[in-house]
Amino acid sequence: MIRTDEQMRQAQQCVANLRRVLMSARKSHSAADYALLARPVLLEVQQRE
């Protein structure tokens, strides 16, 4: 659970980083490979949002 403004800032930065990874991977991987790669990352984003 996020309890401070600093923790919120860190969580937002982490989500932004994960989104950048997904955008980059989408451009350089096949659809099947991207689906395998993206699943755990998307779950992590959902948990942090």
mmCIF entry with sequence, helices, sheets and N, C-alpha, C, O atoms, coordinates in Angstrom:
data_MODEL
# 
_entry.id   MODEL 
# 
_entity.id                         1 
_entity.type                       polymer 
_entity.pdbx_number_of_molecules   1 
# 
_entity_poly.entity_id                      1 
_entity_poly.type                           'polypeptide(L)' 
_entity_poly.nstd_linkage                   no 
_entity_poly.nstd_monomer                   no 
_entity_poly.pdbx_seq_one_letter_code       MIRTDEQMRQAQQCVANLRRVLMSARKSHSAADYALLARPVLLEVQQRE 
_entity_poly.pdbx_seq_one_letter_code_can   MIRTDEQMRQAQQCVANLRRVLMSARKSHSAADYALLARPVLLEVQQRE 
_entity_poly.pdbx_strand_id                 A 
# 
loop_
_entity_poly_seq.entity_id 
_entity_poly_seq.num 
_entity_poly_seq.mon_id 
_entity_poly_seq.hetero 
1 1  MET n 
1 2  ILE n 
1 3  ARG n 
1 4  THR n 
1 5  ASP n 
1 6  GLU n 
1 7  GLN n 
1 8  MET n 
1 9  ARG n 
1 10 GLN n 
1 11 ALA n 
1 12 GLN n 
1 13 GLN n 
1 14 CYS n 
1 15 VAL n 
1 16 ALA n 
1 17 ASN n 
1 18 LEU n 
1 19 ARG n 
1 20 ARG n 
1 21 VAL n 
1 22 LEU n 
1 23 MET n 
1 24 SER n 
1 25 ALA n 
1 26 ARG n 
1 27 LYS n 
1 28 SER n 
1 29 HIS n 
1 30 SER n 
1 31 ALA n 
1 32 ALA n 
1 33 ASP n 
1 34 TYR n 
1 35 ALA n 
1 36 LEU n 
1 37 LEU n 
1 38 ALA n 
1 39 ARG n 
1 40 PRO n 
1 41 VAL n 
1 42 LEU n 
1 43 LEU n 
1 44 GLU n 
1 45 VAL n 
1 46 GLN n 
1 47 GLN n 
1 48 ARG n 
1 49 GLU n 
# 
_struct_asym.id          A 
_struct_asym.entity_id   1 
# 
loop_
_struct_conf.conf_type_id 
_struct_conf.id 
_struct_conf.pdbx_PDB_helix_id 
_struct_conf.beg_label_comp_id 
_struct_conf.beg_label_asym_id 
_struct_conf.beg_label_seq_id 
_struct_conf.pdbx_beg_PDB_ins_code 
_struct_conf.end_label_comp_id 
_struct_conf.end_label_asym_id 
_struct_conf.end_label_seq_id 
_struct_conf.pdbx_end_PDB_ins_code 
_struct_conf.beg_auth_comp_id 
_struct_conf.beg_auth_asym_id 
_struct_conf.beg_auth_seq_id 
_struct_conf.end_auth_comp_id 
_struct_conf.end_auth_asym_id 
_struct_conf.end_auth_seq_id 
_struct_conf.pdbx_PDB_helix_class 
_struct_conf.details 
_struct_conf.pdbx_PDB_helix_length 
HELX_P HELX_P1 AA1 ASP A 5  ? SER A 28 ? ASP A 5  SER A 28 1 ? 24 
HELX_P HELX_P2 AA2 ALA A 31 ? ARG A 48 ? ALA A 31 ARG A 48 1 ? 18 
# 
_struct_conf_type.id          HELX_P 
_struct_conf_type.criteria    ? 
_struct_conf_type.reference   ? 
# 
loop_
_atom_site.group_PDB 
_atom_site.id 
_atom_site.type_symbol 
_atom_site.label_atom_id 
_atom_site.label_alt_id 
_atom_site.label_comp_id 
_atom_site.label_asym_id 
_atom_site.label_entity_id 
_atom_site.label_seq_id 
_atom_site.pdbx_PDB_ins_code 
_atom_site.Cartn_x 
_atom_site.Cartn_y 
_atom_site.Cartn_z 
_atom_site.occupancy 
_atom_site.B_iso_or_equiv 
_atom_site.pdbx_formal_charge 
_atom_site.auth_seq_id 
_atom_site.auth_comp_id 
_atom_site.auth_asym_id 
_atom_site.auth_atom_id 
_atom_site.pdbx_PDB_model_num 
ATOM 1   N N  . MET A 1 1  ? 0.837  -1.176  0.000   1.00 0.00 ? 1  MET A N  1 
ATOM 2   C CA . MET A 1 1  ? 0.000  0.000   0.000   1.00 0.00 ? 1  MET A CA 1 
ATOM 3   C C  . MET A 1 1  ? 0.889  1.249   0.000   1.00 0.00 ? 1  MET A C  1 
ATOM 4   O O  . MET A 1 1  ? 1.929  1.294   0.658   1.00 0.00 ? 1  MET A O  1 
ATOM 5   N N  . ILE A 1 2  ? 0.459  2.234   -0.739  1.00 0.00 ? 2  ILE A N  1 
ATOM 6   C CA . ILE A 1 2  ? 1.198  3.487   -0.823  1.00 0.00 ? 2  ILE A CA 1 
ATOM 7   C C  . ILE A 1 2  ? 0.735  4.388   0.318   1.00 0.00 ? 2  ILE A C  1 
ATOM 8   O O  . ILE A 1 2  ? -0.453 4.673   0.474   1.00 0.00 ? 2  ILE A O  1 
ATOM 9   N N  . ARG A 1 3  ? 1.713  4.825   1.111   1.00 0.00 ? 3  ARG A N  1 
ATOM 10  C CA . ARG A 1 3  ? 1.374  5.617   2.297   1.00 0.00 ? 3  ARG A CA 1 
ATOM 11  C C  . ARG A 1 3  ? 1.888  7.052   2.240   1.00 0.00 ? 3  ARG A C  1 
ATOM 12  O O  . ARG A 1 3  ? 1.399  7.910   2.975   1.00 0.00 ? 3  ARG A O  1 
ATOM 13  N N  . THR A 1 4  ? 2.851  7.320   1.394   1.00 0.00 ? 4  THR A N  1 
ATOM 14  C CA . THR A 1 4  ? 3.434  8.667   1.350   1.00 0.00 ? 4  THR A CA 1 
ATOM 15  C C  . THR A 1 4  ? 3.470  9.181   -0.085  1.00 0.00 ? 4  THR A C  1 
ATOM 16  O O  . THR A 1 4  ? 3.336  8.424   -1.047  1.00 0.00 ? 4  THR A O  1 
ATOM 17  N N  . ASP A 1 5  ? 3.656  10.496  -0.193  1.00 0.00 ? 5  ASP A N  1 
ATOM 18  C CA . ASP A 1 5  ? 3.788  11.096  -1.525  1.00 0.00 ? 5  ASP A CA 1 
ATOM 19  C C  . ASP A 1 5  ? 4.998  10.540  -2.260  1.00 0.00 ? 5  ASP A C  1 
ATOM 20  O O  . ASP A 1 5  ? 4.955  10.351  -3.475  1.00 0.00 ? 5  ASP A O  1 
ATOM 21  N N  . GLU A 1 6  ? 6.071  10.278  -1.534  1.00 0.00 ? 6  GLU A N  1 
ATOM 22  C CA . GLU A 1 6  ? 7.279  9.722   -2.153  1.00 0.00 ? 6  GLU A CA 1 
ATOM 23  C C  . GLU A 1 6  ? 7.017  8.323   -2.700  1.00 0.00 ? 6  GLU A C  1 
ATOM 24  O O  . GLU A 1 6  ? 7.471  7.996   -3.796  1.00 0.00 ? 6  GLU A O  1 
ATOM 25  N N  . GLN A 1 7  ? 6.304  7.508   -1.965  1.00 0.00 ? 7  GLN A N  1 
ATOM 26  C CA . GLN A 1 7  ? 5.961  6.172   -2.447  1.00 0.00 ? 7  GLN A CA 1 
ATOM 27  C C  . GLN A 1 7  ? 5.082  6.265   -3.697  1.00 0.00 ? 7  GLN A C  1 
ATOM 28  O O  . GLN A 1 7  ? 5.233  5.474   -4.628  1.00 0.00 ? 7  GLN A O  1 
ATOM 29  N N  . MET A 1 8  ? 4.169  7.229   -3.712  1.00 0.00 ? 8  MET A N  1 
ATOM 30  C CA . MET A 1 8  ? 3.317  7.429   -4.881  1.00 0.00 ? 8  MET A CA 1 
ATOM 31  C C  . MET A 1 8  ? 4.165  7.836   -6.076  1.00 0.00 ? 8  MET A C  1 
ATOM 32  O O  . MET A 1 8  ? 3.966  7.317   -7.174  1.00 0.00 ? 8  MET A O  1 
ATOM 33  N N  . ARG A 1 9  ? 5.103  8.749   -5.887  1.00 0.00 ? 9  ARG A N  1 
ATOM 34  C CA . ARG A 1 9  ? 5.978  9.171   -6.970  1.00 0.00 ? 9  ARG A CA 1 
ATOM 35  C C  . ARG A 1 9  ? 6.772  7.990   -7.519  1.00 0.00 ? 9  ARG A C  1 
ATOM 36  O O  . ARG A 1 9  ? 6.907  7.838   -8.733  1.00 0.00 ? 9  ARG A O  1 
ATOM 37  N N  . GLN A 1 10 ? 7.295  7.157   -6.624  1.00 0.00 ? 10 GLN A N  1 
ATOM 38  C CA . GLN A 1 10 ? 8.078  5.995   -7.045  1.00 0.00 ? 10 GLN A CA 1 
ATOM 39  C C  . GLN A 1 10 ? 7.206  5.004   -7.810  1.00 0.00 ? 10 GLN A C  1 
ATOM 40  O O  . GLN A 1 10 ? 7.646  4.447   -8.816  1.00 0.00 ? 10 GLN A O  1 
ATOM 41  N N  . ALA A 1 11 ? 6.000  4.780   -7.356  1.00 0.00 ? 11 ALA A N  1 
ATOM 42  C CA . ALA A 1 11 ? 5.090  3.860   -8.044  1.00 0.00 ? 11 ALA A CA 1 
ATOM 43  C C  . ALA A 1 11 ? 4.743  4.385   -9.431  1.00 0.00 ? 11 ALA A C  1 
ATOM 44  O O  . ALA A 1 11 ? 4.702  3.620   -10.395 1.00 0.00 ? 11 ALA A O  1 
ATOM 45  N N  . GLN A 1 12 ? 4.495  5.683   -9.535  1.00 0.00 ? 12 GLN A N  1 
ATOM 46  C CA . GLN A 1 12 ? 4.182  6.265   -10.830 1.00 0.00 ? 12 GLN A CA 1 
ATOM 47  C C  . GLN A 1 12 ? 5.372  6.146   -11.786 1.00 0.00 ? 12 GLN A C  1 
ATOM 48  O O  . GLN A 1 12 ? 5.190  5.877   -12.974 1.00 0.00 ? 12 GLN A O  1 
ATOM 49  N N  . GLN A 1 13 ? 6.575  6.343   -11.276 1.00 0.00 ? 13 GLN A N  1 
ATOM 50  C CA . GLN A 1 13 ? 7.767  6.217   -12.104 1.00 0.00 ? 13 GLN A CA 1 
ATOM 51  C C  . GLN A 1 13 ? 7.955  4.777   -12.571 1.00 0.00 ? 13 GLN A C  1 
ATOM 52  O O  . GLN A 1 13 ? 8.327  4.533   -13.719 1.00 0.00 ? 13 GLN A O  1 
ATOM 53  N N  . CYS A 1 14 ? 7.701  3.849   -11.700 1.00 0.00 ? 14 CYS A N  1 
ATOM 54  C CA . CYS A 1 14 ? 7.820  2.428   -12.054 1.00 0.00 ? 14 CYS A CA 1 
ATOM 55  C C  . CYS A 1 14 ? 6.826  2.059   -13.157 1.00 0.00 ? 14 CYS A C  1 
ATOM 56  O O  . CYS A 1 14 ? 7.182  1.374   -14.116 1.00 0.00 ? 14 CYS A O  1 
ATOM 57  N N  . VAL A 1 15 ? 5.597  2.510   -13.020 1.00 0.00 ? 15 VAL A N  1 
ATOM 58  C CA . VAL A 1 15 ? 4.581  2.242   -14.036 1.00 0.00 ? 15 VAL A CA 1 
ATOM 59  C C  . VAL A 1 15 ? 4.997  2.865   -15.368 1.00 0.00 ? 15 VAL A C  1 
ATOM 60  O O  . VAL A 1 15 ? 4.860  2.232   -16.414 1.00 0.00 ? 15 VAL A O  1 
ATOM 61  N N  . ALA A 1 16 ? 5.498  4.086   -15.338 1.00 0.00 ? 16 ALA A N  1 
ATOM 62  C CA . ALA A 1 16 ? 5.952  4.742   -16.567 1.00 0.00 ? 16 ALA A CA 1 
ATOM 63  C C  . ALA A 1 16 ? 7.086  3.950   -17.222 1.00 0.00 ? 16 ALA A C  1 
ATOM 64  O O  . ALA A 1 16 ? 7.113  3.798   -18.443 1.00 0.00 ? 16 ALA A O  1 
ATOM 65  N N  . ASN A 1 17 ? 8.011  3.453   -16.420 1.00 0.00 ? 17 ASN A N  1 
ATOM 66  C CA . ASN A 1 17 ? 9.120  2.656   -16.956 1.00 0.00 ? 17 ASN A CA 1 
ATOM 67  C C  . ASN A 1 17 ? 8.617  1.374   -17.592 1.00 0.00 ? 17 ASN A C  1 
ATOM 68  O O  . ASN A 1 17 ? 9.071  0.997   -18.673 1.00 0.00 ? 17 ASN A O  1 
ATOM 69  N N  . LEU A 1 18 ? 7.689  0.703   -16.936 1.00 0.00 ? 18 LEU A N  1 
ATOM 70  C CA . LEU A 1 18 ? 7.137  -0.541  -17.481 1.00 0.00 ? 18 LEU A CA 1 
ATOM 71  C C  . LEU A 1 18 ? 6.400  -0.278  -18.791 1.00 0.00 ? 18 LEU A C  1 
ATOM 72  O O  . LEU A 1 18 ? 6.492  -1.076  -19.723 1.00 0.00 ? 18 LEU A O  1 
ATOM 73  N N  . ARG A 1 19 ? 5.677  0.822   -18.867 1.00 0.00 ? 19 ARG A N  1 
ATOM 74  C CA . ARG A 1 19 ? 4.980  1.164   -20.113 1.00 0.00 ? 19 ARG A CA 1 
ATOM 75  C C  . ARG A 1 19 ? 5.973  1.420   -21.247 1.00 0.00 ? 19 ARG A C  1 
ATOM 76  O O  . ARG A 1 19 ? 5.729  1.021   -22.386 1.00 0.00 ? 19 ARG A O  1 
ATOM 77  N N  . ARG A 1 20 ? 7.086  2.082   -20.941 1.00 0.00 ? 20 ARG A N  1 
ATOM 78  C CA . ARG A 1 20 ? 8.116  2.326   -21.964 1.00 0.00 ? 20 ARG A CA 1 
ATOM 79  C C  . ARG A 1 20 ? 8.699  1.002   -22.463 1.00 0.00 ? 20 ARG A C  1 
ATOM 80  O O  . ARG A 1 20 ? 8.932  0.832   -23.660 1.00 0.00 ? 20 ARG A O  1 
ATOM 81  N N  . VAL A 1 21 ? 8.928  0.078   -21.550 1.00 0.00 ? 21 VAL A N  1 
ATOM 82  C CA . VAL A 1 21 ? 9.443  -1.244  -21.938 1.00 0.00 ? 21 VAL A CA 1 
ATOM 83  C C  . VAL A 1 21 ? 8.461  -1.925  -22.890 1.00 0.00 ? 21 VAL A C  1 
ATOM 84  O O  . VAL A 1 21 ? 8.867  -2.498  -23.901 1.00 0.00 ? 21 VAL A O  1 
ATOM 85  N N  . LEU A 1 22 ? 7.187  -1.862  -22.569 1.00 0.00 ? 22 LEU A N  1 
ATOM 86  C CA . LEU A 1 22 ? 6.185  -2.499  -23.427 1.00 0.00 ? 22 LEU A CA 1 
ATOM 87  C C  . LEU A 1 22 ? 6.119  -1.846  -24.806 1.00 0.00 ? 22 LEU A C  1 
ATOM 88  O O  . LEU A 1 22 ? 6.029  -2.540  -25.819 1.00 0.00 ? 22 LEU A O  1 
ATOM 89  N N  . MET A 1 23 ? 6.164  -0.533  -24.846 1.00 0.00 ? 23 MET A N  1 
ATOM 90  C CA . MET A 1 23 ? 6.111  0.152   -26.138 1.00 0.00 ? 23 MET A CA 1 
ATOM 91  C C  . MET A 1 23 ? 7.318  -0.213  -27.001 1.00 0.00 ? 23 MET A C  1 
ATOM 92  O O  . MET A 1 23 ? 7.181  -0.426  -28.206 1.00 0.00 ? 23 MET A O  1 
ATOM 93  N N  . SER A 1 24 ? 8.474  -0.285  -26.397 1.00 0.00 ? 24 SER A N  1 
ATOM 94  C CA . SER A 1 24 ? 9.681  -0.639  -27.128 1.00 0.00 ? 24 SER A CA 1 
ATOM 95  C C  . SER A 1 24 ? 9.619  -2.090  -27.606 1.00 0.00 ? 24 SER A C  1 
ATOM 96  O O  . SER A 1 24 ? 9.961  -2.390  -28.750 1.00 0.00 ? 24 SER A O  1 
ATOM 97  N N  . ALA A 1 25 ? 9.185  -2.973  -26.733 1.00 0.00 ? 25 ALA A N  1 
ATOM 98  C CA . ALA A 1 25 ? 9.118  -4.396  -27.078 1.00 0.00 ? 25 ALA A CA 1 
ATOM 99  C C  . ALA A 1 25 ? 8.104  -4.652  -28.183 1.00 0.00 ? 25 ALA A C  1 
ATOM 100 O O  . ALA A 1 25 ? 8.302  -5.534  -29.019 1.00 0.00 ? 25 ALA A O  1 
ATOM 101 N N  . ARG A 1 26 ? 7.039  -3.898  -28.191 1.00 0.00 ? 26 ARG A N  1 
ATOM 102 C CA . ARG A 1 26 ? 6.009  -4.085  -29.214 1.00 0.00 ? 26 ARG A CA 1 
ATOM 103 C C  . ARG A 1 26 ? 6.550  -3.806  -30.608 1.00 0.00 ? 26 ARG A C  1 
ATOM 104 O O  . ARG A 1 26 ? 6.089  -4.391  -31.588 1.00 0.00 ? 26 ARG A O  1 
ATOM 105 N N  . LYS A 1 27 ? 7.527  -2.914  -30.695 1.00 0.00 ? 27 LYS A N  1 
ATOM 106 C CA . LYS A 1 27 ? 8.101  -2.547  -31.982 1.00 0.00 ? 27 LYS A CA 1 
ATOM 107 C C  . LYS A 1 27 ? 9.130  -3.557  -32.478 1.00 0.00 ? 27 LYS A C  1 
ATOM 108 O O  . LYS A 1 27 ? 9.390  -3.645  -33.678 1.00 0.00 ? 27 LYS A O  1 
ATOM 109 N N  . SER A 1 28 ? 9.716  -4.317  -31.556 1.00 0.00 ? 28 SER A N  1 
ATOM 110 C CA . SER A 1 28 ? 10.840 -5.162  -31.954 1.00 0.00 ? 28 SER A CA 1 
ATOM 111 C C  . SER A 1 28 ? 10.591 -6.667  -31.812 1.00 0.00 ? 28 SER A C  1 
ATOM 112 O O  . SER A 1 28 ? 11.486 -7.463  -32.099 1.00 0.00 ? 28 SER A O  1 
ATOM 113 N N  . HIS A 1 29 ? 9.403  -7.069  -31.378 1.00 0.00 ? 29 HIS A N  1 
ATOM 114 C CA . HIS A 1 29 ? 9.104  -8.490  -31.205 1.00 0.00 ? 29 HIS A CA 1 
ATOM 115 C C  . HIS A 1 29 ? 7.884  -8.886  -32.034 1.00 0.00 ? 29 HIS A C  1 
ATOM 116 O O  . HIS A 1 29 ? 7.035  -8.055  -32.357 1.00 0.00 ? 29 HIS A O  1 
ATOM 117 N N  . SER A 1 30 ? 7.819  -10.162 -32.366 1.00 0.00 ? 30 SER A N  1 
ATOM 118 C CA . SER A 1 30 ? 6.634  -10.663 -33.053 1.00 0.00 ? 30 SER A CA 1 
ATOM 119 C C  . SER A 1 30 ? 5.444  -10.582 -32.092 1.00 0.00 ? 30 SER A C  1 
ATOM 120 O O  . SER A 1 30 ? 5.619  -10.435 -30.883 1.00 0.00 ? 30 SER A O  1 
ATOM 121 N N  . ALA A 1 31 ? 4.238  -10.680 -32.645 1.00 0.00 ? 31 ALA A N  1 
ATOM 122 C CA . ALA A 1 31 ? 3.035  -10.599 -31.819 1.00 0.00 ? 31 ALA A CA 1 
ATOM 123 C C  . ALA A 1 31 ? 3.024  -11.697 -30.755 1.00 0.00 ? 31 ALA A C  1 
ATOM 124 O O  . ALA A 1 31 ? 2.648  -11.448 -29.610 1.00 0.00 ? 31 ALA A O  1 
ATOM 125 N N  . ALA A 1 32 ? 3.432  -12.901 -31.127 1.00 0.00 ? 32 ALA A N  1 
ATOM 126 C CA . ALA A 1 32 ? 3.438  -14.013 -30.172 1.00 0.00 ? 32 ALA A CA 1 
ATOM 127 C C  . ALA A 1 32 ? 4.467  -13.790 -29.064 1.00 0.00 ? 32 ALA A C  1 
ATOM 128 O O  . ALA A 1 32 ? 4.181  -14.007 -27.887 1.00 0.00 ? 32 ALA A O  1 
ATOM 129 N N  . ASP A 1 33 ? 5.657  -13.357 -29.448 1.00 0.00 ? 33 ASP A N  1 
ATOM 130 C CA . ASP A 1 33 ? 6.697  -13.092 -28.444 1.00 0.00 ? 33 ASP A CA 1 
ATOM 131 C C  . ASP A 1 33 ? 6.302  -11.933 -27.533 1.00 0.00 ? 33 ASP A C  1 
ATOM 132 O O  . ASP A 1 33 ? 6.546  -11.960 -26.326 1.00 0.00 ? 33 ASP A O  1 
ATOM 133 N N  . TYR A 1 34 ? 5.690  -10.920 -28.134 1.00 0.00 ? 34 TYR A N  1 
ATOM 134 C CA . TYR A 1 34 ? 5.266  -9.771  -27.339 1.00 0.00 ? 34 TYR A CA 1 
ATOM 135 C C  . TYR A 1 34 ? 4.212  -10.190 -26.312 1.00 0.00 ? 34 TYR A C  1 
ATOM 136 O O  . TYR A 1 34 ? 4.257  -9.754  -25.162 1.00 0.00 ? 34 TYR A O  1 
ATOM 137 N N  . ALA A 1 35 ? 3.284  -11.019 -26.720 1.00 0.00 ? 35 ALA A N  1 
ATOM 138 C CA . ALA A 1 35 ? 2.240  -11.482 -25.793 1.00 0.00 ? 35 ALA A CA 1 
ATOM 139 C C  . ALA A 1 35 ? 2.861  -12.200 -24.597 1.00 0.00 ? 35 ALA A C  1 
ATOM 140 O O  . ALA A 1 35 ? 2.439  -11.993 -23.460 1.00 0.00 ? 35 ALA A O  1 
ATOM 141 N N  . LEU A 1 36 ? 3.852  -13.036 -24.850 1.00 0.00 ? 36 LEU A N  1 
ATOM 142 C CA . LEU A 1 36 ? 4.531  -13.743 -23.755 1.00 0.00 ? 36 LEU A CA 1 
ATOM 143 C C  . LEU A 1 36 ? 5.293  -12.785 -22.846 1.00 0.00 ? 36 LEU A C  1 
ATOM 144 O O  . LEU A 1 36 ? 5.295  -12.938 -21.624 1.00 0.00 ? 36 LEU A O  1 
ATOM 145 N N  . LEU A 1 37 ? 5.930  -11.812 -23.450 1.00 0.00 ? 37 LEU A N  1 
ATOM 146 C CA . LEU A 1 37 ? 6.705  -10.830 -22.700 1.00 0.00 ? 37 LEU A CA 1 
ATOM 147 C C  . LEU A 1 37 ? 5.799  -9.881  -21.915 1.00 0.00 ? 37 LEU A C  1 
ATOM 148 O O  . LEU A 1 37 ? 6.080  -9.560  -20.760 1.00 0.00 ? 37 LEU A O  1 
ATOM 149 N N  . ALA A 1 38 ? 4.723  -9.440  -22.539 1.00 0.00 ? 38 ALA A N  1 
ATOM 150 C CA . ALA A 1 38 ? 3.888  -8.393  -21.961 1.00 0.00 ? 38 ALA A CA 1 
ATOM 151 C C  . ALA A 1 38 ? 3.034  -8.866  -20.792 1.00 0.00 ? 38 ALA A C  1 
ATOM 152 O O  . ALA A 1 38 ? 2.748  -8.082  -19.886 1.00 0.00 ? 38 ALA A O  1 
ATOM 153 N N  . ARG A 1 39 ? 2.632  -10.097 -20.791 1.00 0.00 ? 39 ARG A N  1 
ATOM 154 C CA . ARG A 1 39 ? 1.695  -10.570 -19.754 1.00 0.00 ? 39 ARG A CA 1 
ATOM 155 C C  . ARG A 1 39 ? 2.166  -10.268 -18.338 1.00 0.00 ? 39 ARG A C  1 
ATOM 156 O O  . ARG A 1 39 ? 1.420  -9.639  -17.588 1.00 0.00 ? 39 ARG A O  1 
ATOM 157 N N  . PRO A 1 40 ? 3.366  -10.682 -17.931 1.00 0.00 ? 40 PRO A N  1 
ATOM 158 C CA . PRO A 1 40 ? 3.778  -10.391 -16.553 1.00 0.00 ? 40 PRO A CA 1 
ATOM 159 C C  . PRO A 1 40 ? 3.976  -8.894  -16.293 1.00 0.00 ? 40 PRO A C  1 
ATOM 160 O O  . PRO A 1 40 ? 3.756  -8.414  -15.181 1.00 0.00 ? 40 PRO A O  1 
ATOM 161 N N  . VAL A 1 41 ? 4.393  -8.170  -17.326 1.00 0.00 ? 41 VAL A N  1 
ATOM 162 C CA . VAL A 1 41 ? 4.591  -6.729  -17.157 1.00 0.00 ? 41 VAL A CA 1 
ATOM 163 C C  . VAL A 1 41 ? 3.243  -6.041  -16.964 1.00 0.00 ? 41 VAL A C  1 
ATOM 164 O O  . VAL A 1 41 ? 3.107  -5.173  -16.102 1.00 0.00 ? 41 VAL A O  1 
ATOM 165 N N  . LEU A 1 42 ? 2.260  -6.421  -17.752 1.00 0.00 ? 42 LEU A N  1 
ATOM 166 C CA . LEU A 1 42 ? 0.924  -5.837  -17.606 1.00 0.00 ? 42 LEU A CA 1 
ATOM 167 C C  . LEU A 1 42 ? 0.309  -6.152  -16.240 1.00 0.00 ? 42 LEU A C  1 
ATOM 168 O O  . LEU A 1 42 ? -0.357 -5.305  -15.644 1.00 0.00 ? 42 LEU A O  1 
ATOM 169 N N  . LEU A 1 43 ? 0.531  -7.347  -15.758 1.00 0.00 ? 43 LEU A N  1 
ATOM 170 C CA . LEU A 1 43 ? 0.051  -7.692  -14.418 1.00 0.00 ? 43 LEU A CA 1 
ATOM 171 C C  . LEU A 1 43 ? 0.702  -6.819  -13.361 1.00 0.00 ? 43 LEU A C  1 
ATOM 172 O O  . LEU A 1 43 ? 0.047  -6.392  -12.410 1.00 0.00 ? 43 LEU A O  1 
ATOM 173 N N  . GLU A 1 44 ? 1.980  -6.555  -13.525 1.00 0.00 ? 44 GLU A N  1 
ATOM 174 C CA . GLU A 1 44 ? 2.700  -5.700  -12.579 1.00 0.00 ? 44 GLU A CA 1 
ATOM 175 C C  . GLU A 1 44 ? 2.150  -4.271  -12.625 1.00 0.00 ? 44 GLU A C  1 
ATOM 176 O O  . GLU A 1 44 ? 1.977  -3.639  -11.583 1.00 0.00 ? 44 GLU A O  1 
ATOM 177 N N  . VAL A 1 45 ? 1.880  -3.767  -13.821 1.00 0.00 ? 45 VAL A N  1 
ATOM 178 C CA . VAL A 1 45 ? 1.315  -2.421  -13.960 1.00 0.00 ? 45 VAL A CA 1 
ATOM 179 C C  . VAL A 1 45 ? -0.049 -2.356  -13.277 1.00 0.00 ? 45 VAL A C  1 
ATOM 180 O O  . VAL A 1 45 ? -0.341 -1.407  -12.549 1.00 0.00 ? 45 VAL A O  1 
ATOM 181 N N  . GLN A 1 46 ? -0.864 -3.349  -13.511 1.00 0.00 ? 46 GLN A N  1 
ATOM 182 C CA . GLN A 1 46 ? -2.193 -3.367  -12.897 1.00 0.00 ? 46 GLN A CA 1 
ATOM 183 C C  . GLN A 1 46 ? -2.112 -3.374  -11.383 1.00 0.00 ? 46 GLN A C  1 
ATOM 184 O O  . GLN A 1 46 ? -2.909 -2.711  -10.720 1.00 0.00 ? 46 GLN A O  1 
ATOM 185 N N  . GLN A 1 47 ? -1.176 -4.103  -10.832 1.00 0.00 ? 47 GLN A N  1 
ATOM 186 C CA . GLN A 1 47 ? -1.032 -4.147  -9.381  1.00 0.00 ? 47 GLN A CA 1 
ATOM 187 C C  . GLN A 1 47 ? -0.589 -2.807  -8.828  1.00 0.00 ? 47 GLN A C  1 
ATOM 188 O O  . GLN A 1 47 ? -0.995 -2.429  -7.729  1.00 0.00 ? 47 GLN A O  1 
ATOM 189 N N  . ARG A 1 48 ? 0.239  -2.083  -9.569  1.00 0.00 ? 48 ARG A N  1 
ATOM 190 C CA . ARG A 1 48 ? 0.768  -0.817  -9.073  1.00 0.00 ? 48 ARG A CA 1 
ATOM 191 C C  . ARG A 1 48 ? -0.195 0.345   -9.283  1.00 0.00 ? 48 ARG A C  1 
ATOM 192 O O  . ARG A 1 48 ? -0.092 1.371   -8.610  1.00 0.00 ? 48 ARG A O  1 
ATOM 193 N N  . GLU A 1 49 ? -1.138 0.184   -10.222 1.00 0.00 ? 49 GLU A N  1 
ATOM 194 C CA . GLU A 1 49 ? -2.108 1.252   -10.457 1.00 0.00 ? 49 GLU A CA 1 
ATOM 195 C C  . GLU A 1 49 ? -3.158 1.129   -9.416  1.00 0.00 ? 49 GLU A C  1 
ATOM 196 O O  . GLU A 1 49 ? -4.101 1.920   -9.394  1.00 0.00 ? 49 GLU A O  1 
# 
